[in-house]
């Protein structure tokens, strides 16, 4: 076991040893399903007949996930590495920690909940063998709740319009990246980013493949409605200023309409006299404008919040230990 001060030496670990594939898996409170993951993951990767490694990142789990990962490392230390984070930093930062330490020429990310079958990793590898440097995935017969599917479709459409990033199913984390793309992502110092979208911007030959989707094997989803909304805010504000520009245009239009309404009401006052019934119309208009102003302040706050987090320049994650076999 290496402690945190040895992080630098681990990061500079020799990457010239010919590993063909790294599988990066973030883990957070996945104790009930880890045994099933191990039973399916290792045989699926062994069947590929490639030199591979599996990099598990424990994102500050409060259950026995870290202990189970340590036990699995003892059983398969030849292909297993475990990074233990000192706290819960979120799925994407955990993946970034895995990117910093993985050694494969190709890197596949996979959730630990078995919703995407490990047996489909071969489909992503085949697509990379065909010359693609980024392989996205589309879930076949998605097993999530209806409201999650509808929300995902709506956000996919909105994201495409706002950012121009083409991802049919941005919620599926089973994806493959070339070493060059992973290195470019490692050079980015953003505190909050959406890795698949960032990789798409760096990709020269992206492609998508259809993969299986199963009901969660055990445990519960770590993404509440609030976290899903936060994730989509990060996605939109991290890759486009179009929302700010659109709101500026909306402000101009509302100002012009408000000015025209003021002239109309002034003309009616002079020609007709006081109108008692118009008070409620003015109240409705006032509430509408107040709502638009509050929405604009919130939107602006999202961008200012991103700036605030970046200028503090705090570490994106903190590693407490790394389990790996010395080569």
C-alpha positions as CSV (number, residue, x, y, z in Angstrom):
1,X,0.0,0.0,0.0
2,X,1.3,3.4,-0.9
3,X,0.3,6.4,1.1
4,X,-0.5,9.9,-0.2
5,X,3.1,11.3,-0.3
6,X,3.9,8.6,-2.9
7,X,1.3,10.0,-5.3
8,X,3.9,11.6,-7.5
9,X,5.8,8.4,-8.0
10,X,2.6,6.5,-8.8
11,X,1.5,9.1,-11.3
12,X,4.9,8.9,-13.1
13,X,4.7,5.1,-13.1
14,X,6.2,3.7,-16.3
15,X,3.5,3.6,-19.0
16,X,5.7,2.0,-21.6
17,X,5.0,-1.6,-20.5
18,X,2.6,-2.4,-23.3
19,X,-0.8,-2.4,-21.5
20,X,-3.4,-2.4,-24.2
21,X,-6.5,-1.6,-22.0
22,X,-7.3,0.1,-18.8
23,X,-10.8,-0.1,-17.3
24,X,-11.6,2.7,-14.9
25,X,-14.4,2.1,-12.4
26,X,-15.5,4.7,-9.8
27,X,-17.1,3.1,-6.7
28,X,-19.3,4.7,-4.1
29,X,-21.2,2.7,-1.6
30,X,-21.5,-0.3,-3.9
31,X,-21.0,-3.1,-1.4
32,X,-24.1,-5.1,-2.3
33,X,-23.1,-5.4,-5.9
34,X,-19.3,-5.7,-6.0
35,X,-19.1,-9.5,-5.8
36,X,-21.3,-9.8,-8.8
37,X,-19.3,-7.2,-10.6
38,X,-16.0,-9.1,-9.9
39,X,-17.6,-12.4,-11.1
40,X,-18.5,-10.9,-14.5
41,X,-15.8,-8.3,-15.1
42,X,-12.7,-10.4,-14.9
43,X,-13.8,-13.3,-17.1
44,X,-15.1,-10.7,-19.7
45,X,-11.7,-9.0,-19.8
46,X,-9.8,-12.3,-19.8
47,X,-11.7,-13.4,-22.8
48,X,-10.4,-10.4,-24.8
49,X,-6.9,-11.8,-24.7
50,X,-5.4,-8.4,-24.1
51,X,-2.9,-7.1,-21.5
52,X,-5.2,-5.1,-19.2
53,X,-5.6,-3.5,-15.9
54,X,-8.7,-2.6,-13.8
55,X,-8.4,0.7,-11.8
56,X,-11.0,0.9,-9.1
57,X,-11.5,4.4,-7.5
58,X,-13.2,4.3,-4.1
59,X,-14.9,7.7,-3.8
60,X,-15.1,7.9,0.0
61,X,-17.5,5.0,0.4
62,X,-19.2,4.8,3.9
63,X,-19.9,1.0,3.6
64,X,-17.5,-1.9,3.1
65,X,-16.7,-1.1,-0.5
66,X,-13.1,-0.2,0.2
67,X,-12.5,-3.4,2.1
68,X,-14.0,-5.5,-0.7
69,X,-11.8,-3.7,-3.2
70,X,-8.7,-4.3,-1.1
71,X,-9.6,-8.0,-0.8
72,X,-10.1,-8.2,-4.6
73,X,-6.7,-6.6,-5.1
74,X,-5.2,-9.4,-3.0
75,X,-6.9,-12.0,-5.2
76,X,-6.0,-10.5,-8.6
77,X,-3.1,-8.1,-7.9
78,X,-1.7,-8.9,-11.3
79,X,-4.4,-6.8,-13.1
80,X,-6.0,-4.9,-10.2
81,X,-5.2,-1.4,-8.8
82,X,-7.2,0.4,-6.2
83,X,-7.2,4.2,-5.5
84,X,-8.7,5.2,-2.3
85,X,-9.9,8.8,-2.2
86,X,-10.0,10.7,1.1
87,X,-13.6,11.8,0.9
88,X,-16.5,11.9,-1.6
89,X,-15.5,14.1,-4.5
90,X,-18.1,12.9,-7.1
91,X,-18.1,10.4,-10.0
92,X,-16.4,12.6,-12.5
93,X,-13.5,13.6,-10.2
94,X,-13.1,10.0,-9.3
95,X,-12.8,9.1,-13.0
96,X,-10.2,11.9,-13.4
97,X,-8.2,10.3,-10.6
98,X,-8.3,7.1,-12.5
99,X,-7.2,8.8,-15.7
100,X,-4.2,10.2,-13.9
101,X,-3.0,6.8,-12.9
102,X,-4.1,4.4,-15.6
103,X,-1.5,3.1,-18.0
104,X,-3.4,1.5,-20.9
105,X,-3.3,2.7,-24.5
106,X,-7.1,2.6,-24.5
107,X,-9.2,3.5,-21.5
108,X,-12.7,2.3,-20.8
109,X,-14.9,3.8,-18.1
110,X,-17.6,1.7,-16.5
111,X,-20.0,2.2,-13.6
112,X,-19.9,-0.4,-10.8
113,X,-23.7,-1.0,-10.7
114,X,-23.7,-3.5,-13.6
115,X,-26.3,-1.6,-15.5
116,X,-24.0,-1.8,-18.5
117,X,-22.8,-5.4,-19.0
118,X,-19.0,-5.8,-18.7
119,X,-19.2,-8.3,-21.6
120,X,-19.9,-5.4,-23.9
121,X,-16.5,-3.8,-23.3
122,X,-15.4,-5.9,-26.3
123,X,-17.7,-3.8,-28.6
124,X,-15.9,-0.6,-27.6
125,X,-12.5,-2.2,-28.2
126,X,-13.6,-3.4,-31.6
127,X,-14.7,0.2,-32.5
128,X,-11.3,1.5,-31.4
129,X,-9.6,-1.3,-33.5
130,X,-11.5,0.2,-36.5
131,X,-9.6,3.5,-36.0
132,X,-11.9,5.5,-33.7
133,X,-10.3,7.5,-30.9
134,X,-13.5,8.0,-28.9
135,X,-16.4,5.5,-28.5
136,X,-19.6,6.6,-27.0
137,X,-22.5,4.3,-26.1
138,X,-26.2,4.1,-26.5
139,X,-28.2,2.1,-24.0
140,X,-30.4,-0.6,-25.6
141,X,-33.9,-1.0,-23.9
142,X,-33.0,1.4,-21.1
143,X,-34.2,0.0,-17.7
144,X,-34.4,3.3,-15.8
145,X,-37.7,4.9,-14.6
146,X,-39.8,6.6,-17.2
147,X,-39.2,10.1,-15.7
148,X,-35.4,9.6,-16.0
149,X,-35.7,8.5,-19.7
150,X,-37.9,11.5,-20.5
151,X,-35.6,14.0,-18.7
152,X,-32.6,12.4,-20.4
153,X,-34.1,12.9,-23.9
154,X,-35.0,16.5,-23.1
155,X,-31.5,17.3,-21.9
156,X,-29.9,15.5,-24.8
157,X,-31.9,17.7,-27.2
158,X,-31.2,20.9,-25.2
159,X,-27.4,20.1,-24.8
160,X,-27.1,19.5,-28.6
161,X,-28.7,22.8,-29.4
162,X,-26.7,24.8,-26.9
163,X,-23.2,23.2,-27.3
164,X,-23.3,21.4,-30.6
165,X,-21.9,18.3,-28.9
166,X,-23.4,15.1,-30.5
167,X,-24.1,12.5,-27.9
168,X,-27.2,10.3,-28.3
169,X,-27.1,9.1,-24.7
170,X,-24.9,11.3,-22.5
171,X,-26.0,9.5,-19.3
172,X,-24.2,6.3,-20.2
173,X,-20.7,6.3,-18.7
174,X,-19.6,3.1,-20.6
175,X,-17.2,4.8,-23.0
176,X,-13.8,4.3,-24.5
177,X,-11.0,6.8,-25.0
178,X,-7.6,6.8,-26.6
179,X,-4.5,7.5,-24.6
180,X,-4.1,10.8,-26.5
181,X,-7.6,12.0,-25.4
182,X,-7.0,10.9,-21.8
183,X,-3.7,12.9,-21.7
184,X,-5.5,16.0,-23.0
185,X,-8.2,15.6,-20.4
186,X,-5.5,15.3,-17.7
187,X,-4.1,18.6,-18.8
188,X,-7.4,20.4,-18.2
189,X,-7.6,21.8,-14.7
190,X,-11.4,22.5,-14.5
191,X,-12.9,21.7,-11.2
192,X,-16.3,20.6,-12.6
193,X,-16.5,19.1,-16.1
194,X,-18.4,16.5,-18.0
195,X,-15.8,14.0,-19.2
196,X,-17.7,12.5,-22.2
197,X,-18.4,16.0,-23.6
198,X,-14.9,17.2,-23.0
199,X,-13.5,14.1,-24.7
200,X,-15.8,14.6,-27.7
201,X,-14.4,18.0,-28.3
202,X,-10.9,16.5,-28.4
203,X,-11.8,13.5,-30.6
204,X,-10.9,13.3,-34.2
205,X,-12.9,10.3,-35.1
206,X,-15.7,9.7,-32.6
207,X,-18.3,7.0,-32.9
208,X,-21.2,5.5,-30.9
209,X,-22.1,1.9,-30.4
210,X,-25.2,0.3,-28.9
211,X,-24.6,-1.6,-25.6
212,X,-26.9,-3.5,-23.3
213,X,-28.6,-2.0,-20.3
214,X,-29.8,-3.9,-17.2
215,X,-31.6,-3.0,-14.1
216,X,-29.3,-2.1,-11.2
217,X,-28.0,-5.3,-9.7
218,X,-28.1,-4.1,-6.1
219,X,-28.1,-0.8,-4.1
220,X,-29.7,2.4,-5.3
221,X,-28.8,5.2,-7.7
222,X,-26.4,7.9,-6.4
223,X,-28.0,10.5,-8.7
224,X,-31.0,12.1,-7.1
225,X,-33.2,14.6,-9.1
226,X,-31.1,17.5,-7.6
227,X,-27.8,15.9,-8.6
228,X,-29.1,15.2,-12.1
229,X,-30.1,18.9,-12.4
230,X,-26.7,20.0,-11.1
231,X,-25.0,17.7,-13.6
232,X,-26.8,19.2,-16.5
233,X,-26.1,22.7,-15.3
234,X,-22.4,21.8,-15.3
235,X,-22.7,20.4,-18.7
236,X,-24.4,23.4,-20.2
237,X,-22.5,26.1,-18.5
238,X,-19.1,24.3,-18.9
239,X,-19.3,24.1,-22.6
240,X,-21.3,27.1,-23.9
241,X,-22.1,30.8,-23.1
242,X,-25.2,30.5,-25.3
243,X,-27.5,30.6,-22.3
244,X,-26.1,34.0,-21.3
245,X,-26.3,35.3,-24.8
246,X,-29.9,34.0,-25.2
247,X,-30.9,35.6,-22.0
248,X,-29.4,38.9,-23.1
249,X,-31.5,38.8,-26.3
250,X,-34.5,37.9,-24.2
251,X,-33.8,40.9,-22.0
252,X,-33.7,43.2,-25.0
253,X,-37.0,41.8,-26.4
254,X,-38.7,42.1,-23.0
255,X,-37.5,45.7,-22.6
256,X,-38.8,46.6,-26.0
257,X,-42.2,45.0,-25.3
258,X,-42.4,46.7,-21.9
259,X,-41.6,50.0,-23.4
260,X,-44.3,49.5,-26.1
261,X,-46.8,48.5,-23.3
262,X,-46.0,51.6,-21.3
263,X,-46.7,53.8,-24.3
264,X,-49.9,52.0,-25.0
265,X,-51.1,52.3,-21.3
266,X,-50.1,56.0,-21.3
267,X,-52.1,56.6,-24.5
268,X,-55.1,54.8,-23.0
269,X,-54.8,56.8,-19.8
270,X,-54.8,60.1,-21.8
271,X,-57.6,59.1,-24.2
272,X,-59.9,56.9,-22.0
273,X,-59.0,57.9,-18.4
274,X,-58.2,55.6,-15.4
275,X,-59.0,51.9,-15.9
276,X,-59.4,49.9,-12.7
277,X,-59.4,46.5,-14.5
278,X,-55.8,47.1,-15.8
279,X,-54.3,46.7,-12.3
280,X,-54.4,42.9,-12.4
281,X,-52.8,42.9,-15.9
282,X,-50.0,45.1,-14.5
283,X,-49.5,42.8,-11.5
284,X,-49.2,39.8,-13.8
285,X,-46.7,41.6,-16.0
286,X,-44.7,42.6,-12.9
287,X,-44.6,39.0,-11.7
288,X,-43.4,37.9,-15.1
289,X,-40.6,40.4,-15.2
290,X,-39.6,39.6,-11.7
291,X,-39.5,35.9,-12.5
292,X,-37.3,36.6,-15.6
293,X,-35.0,38.7,-13.5
294,X,-34.6,36.1,-10.9
295,X,-33.9,33.4,-13.5
296,X,-31.3,35.6,-15.1
297,X,-29.6,36.2,-11.8
298,X,-29.5,32.5,-11.1
299,X,-28.1,31.8,-14.6
300,X,-25.4,34.4,-14.1
301,X,-24.7,32.9,-10.7
302,X,-24.0,29.5,-12.3
303,X,-21.2,31.0,-14.4
304,X,-19.9,33.2,-11.6
305,X,-19.9,30.1,-9.3
306,X,-17.7,28.2,-11.9
307,X,-15.3,31.1,-11.9
308,X,-15.2,31.1,-8.1
309,X,-14.3,27.4,-7.9
310,X,-11.6,27.7,-10.6
311,X,-9.8,30.7,-9.1
312,X,-9.5,29.0,-5.7
313,X,-7.4,26.4,-7.5
314,X,-8.1,23.7,-4.8
315,X,-7.2,20.1,-5.6
316,X,-10.0,18.2,-7.4
317,X,-9.5,15.2,-5.2
318,X,-7.3,13.9,-2.5
319,X,-5.8,10.4,-2.4
320,X,-5.4,8.6,0.9
321,X,-3.8,5.4,-0.5
322,X,-3.1,3.4,-3.7
323,X,-3.0,-0.4,-3.8
324,X,-0.9,-1.7,-6.6
325,X,1.7,-4.4,-7.3
326,X,5.2,-3.1,-7.9
327,X,6.5,-3.9,-11.3
